[in-house]
Amino acid sequence: MVLFAAVAWPQAVTPNPAKDLLENGKQLYTQEGPKAALPKFEEALKFFRSNGDRRNEAISLGYIANCHRKLGNLDLALGFAQQALHMKQDLGDRGEIGKTHNQLGLIYWERSDYPNADLGAFLARLGDCSR
């Protein structure tokens, strides 16, 4: 009887500075807040754009929007969130689309734009778009 043992060799991990920046931004956001994290998210966005990584570009836009919302820059937050939404819709990423709709609702609510923040009104508009 012959027994074979499988040995798993560690695989080389390709460094990804953009994803590292994104993760670093998340940690900074948790530990120090949106002001500290914003530059990391902006830098990650540049990397993702230059590499054509549209999914992570859209995710970065969402993080940037959230930082601006928390810092009270609601117009900037709205612009970044809308960009993120359009990209996520183009990509068909339903989970990320849902997160961004939630984020937009918060932004509209904080802007006191209650008709746009209203879920019922949003769903009616969404229904009109799908026809």
C-alpha positions as CSV (number, residue, x, y, z in Angstrom):
1,M,0.0,0.0,0.0
2,V,1.3,3.4,-1.0
3,L,0.2,6.6,0.6
4,F,0.6,10.0,-0.9
5,A,0.6,13.2,1.0
6,A,-0.5,16.4,-0.5
7,V,1.7,19.3,0.3
8,A,0.2,22.8,-0.2
9,W,2.9,25.2,-1.2
10,P,2.3,28.8,-0.4
11,Q,1.3,30.7,-3.5
12,A,2.9,34.0,-4.3
13,V,0.5,36.8,-3.4
14,T,0.5,39.6,-5.9
15,P,0.6,42.9,-4.1
16,N,-2.4,45.2,-4.9
17,P,-1.7,48.7,-3.6
18,A,-5.2,49.9,-4.5
19,K,-6.9,47.2,-2.4
20,D,-4.4,47.8,0.4
21,L,-5.4,51.5,0.3
22,L,-9.0,50.6,0.4
23,E,-8.6,48.4,3.4
24,N,-6.4,51.0,5.1
25,G,-9.1,53.6,4.5
26,K,-11.7,51.3,6.1
27,Q,-9.5,50.8,9.1
28,L,-8.8,54.6,9.4
29,Y,-12.5,55.3,9.1
30,T,-13.3,53.0,12.0
31,Q,-10.4,54.1,14.2
32,E,-10.1,57.9,13.4
33,G,-13.2,58.8,11.3
34,P,-14.0,60.0,7.8
35,K,-11.5,62.9,7.6
36,A,-8.6,60.6,8.1
37,A,-9.9,57.9,5.7
38,L,-11.0,60.1,2.8
39,P,-7.5,60.6,1.3
40,K,-6.9,56.8,1.3
41,F,-10.2,56.2,-0.5
42,E,-9.4,59.0,-3.0
43,E,-6.0,57.4,-3.7
44,A,-7.5,54.0,-4.1
45,L,-10.0,55.4,-6.6
46,K,-7.2,56.7,-8.7
47,F,-5.5,53.3,-8.8
48,F,-8.7,51.5,-9.6
49,R,-9.5,54.0,-12.4
50,S,-6.0,53.7,-13.9
51,N,-6.2,49.9,-13.8
52,G,-9.7,49.7,-15.3
53,D,-11.2,48.0,-12.2
54,R,-14.7,49.4,-12.5
55,R,-16.2,47.4,-9.6
56,N,-13.7,48.6,-7.1
57,E,-13.8,52.1,-8.6
58,A,-17.5,52.2,-7.9
59,I,-17.0,50.8,-4.4
60,S,-14.4,53.5,-3.7
61,L,-16.8,56.2,-4.9
62,G,-19.3,54.9,-2.4
63,Y,-16.8,55.2,0.5
64,I,-15.9,58.7,-0.7
65,A,-19.5,59.6,-0.7
66,N,-20.0,58.3,2.8
67,C,-17.0,60.2,4.1
68,H,-18.4,63.4,2.6
69,R,-21.8,62.7,4.1
70,K,-20.3,62.2,7.5
71,L,-18.3,65.4,7.1
72,G,-21.4,67.4,6.2
73,N,-20.5,67.9,2.5
74,L,-23.9,66.7,1.3
75,D,-23.6,68.0,-2.2
76,L,-20.3,66.3,-2.8
77,A,-21.6,63.1,-1.2
78,L,-24.6,63.1,-3.5
79,G,-22.5,63.5,-6.6
80,F,-20.1,60.7,-5.6
81,A,-23.0,58.4,-4.6
82,Q,-24.8,59.0,-7.9
83,Q,-21.6,58.2,-9.8
84,A,-21.2,55.0,-7.8
85,L,-24.8,54.1,-8.5
86,H,-24.5,54.5,-12.3
87,M,-21.4,52.4,-12.4
88,K,-22.9,49.7,-10.2
89,Q,-26.0,49.6,-12.4
90,D,-23.8,49.3,-15.5
91,L,-22.0,46.4,-13.8
92,G,-25.3,44.8,-12.7
93,D,-24.0,44.4,-9.1
94,R,-27.4,44.2,-7.3
95,G,-25.9,44.0,-3.8
96,E,-23.8,47.1,-4.3
97,I,-26.8,48.9,-6.0
98,G,-28.8,48.3,-2.9
99,K,-26.1,49.7,-0.6
100,T,-25.9,52.8,-2.8
101,H,-29.7,53.3,-2.8
102,N,-29.5,53.2,1.0
103,Q,-26.7,55.7,1.0
104,L,-28.6,58.0,-1.3
105,G,-31.6,57.8,1.0
106,L,-29.5,58.9,3.9
107,I,-28.0,61.8,1.9
108,Y,-31.4,63.0,0.7
109,W,-32.7,62.7,4.3
110,E,-29.9,64.7,5.7
111,R,-30.4,67.3,3.0
112,S,-34.1,67.5,4.1
113,D,-35.0,66.4,0.6
114,Y,-37.7,64.1,2.0
115,P,-39.5,63.3,-1.3
116,N,-36.3,61.8,-2.7
117,A,-35.5,60.1,0.6
118,D,-39.0,58.5,0.7
119,L,-38.7,54.8,-0.1
120,G,-42.2,54.6,-1.6
121,A,-41.5,57.4,-4.0
122,F,-38.2,55.9,-4.9
123,L,-39.8,52.5,-5.6
124,A,-42.4,54.2,-7.8
125,R,-39.6,55.9,-9.8
126,L,-37.7,52.7,-10.0
127,G,-40.8,51.0,-11.4
128,D,-41.2,53.7,-14.0
129,C,-37.6,53.1,-15.1
130,S,-38.0,49.4,-15.6
131,R,-40.8,49.7,-18.1
